[in-house]
Amino acid sequence: MESVCPVCNCLASYIVKCHSCGNVMKDYGVIQDYFDDYSPYLDRDITERLDGATRNECMHVFFCEICNWDSRIPINRIMM
């Protein structure tokens, strides 16, 4: 069995409200995709050491398009 992020794999949605204005924030994906130009193509074992999440979490970036607030939210992985 493998652990997967339910949000990345469209198995669940995650709703986060902005701490600043209360608007629903948009999921901009995993934080590893923003490290550099090639990080989206690297193996998960390499990039997950840099994001601050535990091995059982997937760190997502949520962004408020109203007030430009962003937040890092750890999503618990599930076994598949």
Secondary structure per residue as TSV (DSSP state, phi and psi in degrees):
chain	resnum	aa	ss	phi	psi
A	1	M	-	360.0	152.5
A	2	E	-	-125.5	144.7
A	3	S	E	-89.4	133.1
A	4	V	E	-131.3	156.0
A	5	C	-	-83.2	122.7
A	6	P	T	-67.3	-25.9
A	7	V	T	-77.4	-45.7
A	8	C	T	-60.7	-33.2
A	9	N	T	-98.4	15.0
A	10	C	T	56.1	32.7
A	11	L	S	-92.8	-17.5
A	12	A	-	-154.9	157.5
A	13	S	-	-112.9	156.2
A	14	Y	-	-131.3	121.7
A	15	I	-	-106.4	125.7
A	16	V	-	-124.2	131.3
A	17	K	B	-95.2	142.2
A	18	C	-	-64.6	134.7
A	19	H	T	-70.9	-22.8
A	20	S	T	-88.8	-50.7
A	21	C	T	-117.8	-10.3
A	22	G	-	86.6	-1.3
A	23	N	-	-69.5	152.4
A	24	V	B	-72.2	127.8
A	25	M	-	-85.8	153.9
A	26	K	E	-97.4	136.7
A	27	D	E	-75.9	119.3
A	28	Y	E	-99.6	11.4
A	29	G	E	95.2	-171.2
A	30	V	E	-74.2	144.7
A	31	I	G	-65.3	-27.8
A	32	Q	G	-59.2	-28.3
A	33	D	G	-66.7	-13.8
A	34	Y	G	-104.6	2.0
A	35	F	S	-66.3	-49.7
A	36	D	S	-162.2	-176.7
A	37	D	T	-63.2	-28.9
A	38	Y	T	-102.7	-8.1
A	39	S	G	-60.9	-31.6
A	40	P	G	-63.9	-18.1
A	41	Y	G	-100.1	-3.7
A	42	L	S	-80.9	157.2
A	43	D	-	-63.8	143.2
A	44	R	H	-58.5	-34.8
A	45	D	H	-61.0	-29.5
A	46	I	H	-79.3	-51.1
A	47	T	H	-75.5	-26.8
A	48	E	T	-70.9	-14.0
A	49	R	T	-74.5	-15.8
A	50	L	T	-104.2	-12.0
A	51	D	S	-91.2	-7.9
A	52	G	S	85.5	-1.4
A	53	A	-	-92.2	157.6
A	54	T	-	-74.6	172.0
A	55	R	T	-63.9	-23.2
A	56	N	T	-94.8	11.7
A	57	E	E	-127.5	155.8
A	58	C	E	-123.0	118.2
A	59	M	E	-84.9	116.9
A	60	H	E	-107.5	151.7
A	61	V	E	-102.0	124.3
A	62	F	E	-111.7	139.0
A	63	F	E	-131.0	134.9
A	64	C	-	-93.1	117.6
A	65	E	T	-79.6	-6.7
A	66	I	T	-86.3	-51.2
A	67	C	T	-114.3	4.9
A	68	N	-	65.1	27.0
A	69	W	-	-84.5	138.1
A	70	D	E	-125.2	157.7
A	71	S	E	-148.3	142.2
A	72	R	E	-95.3	124.4
A	73	I	E	-124.0	120.8
A	74	P	E	-78.3	130.2
A	75	I	E	-107.6	128.5
A	76	N	E	-70.6	130.2
A	77	R	-	-74.0	155.5
A	78	I	E	-121.7	156.0
A	79	M	E	-86.3	134.0
A	80	M	-	-127.8	360.0
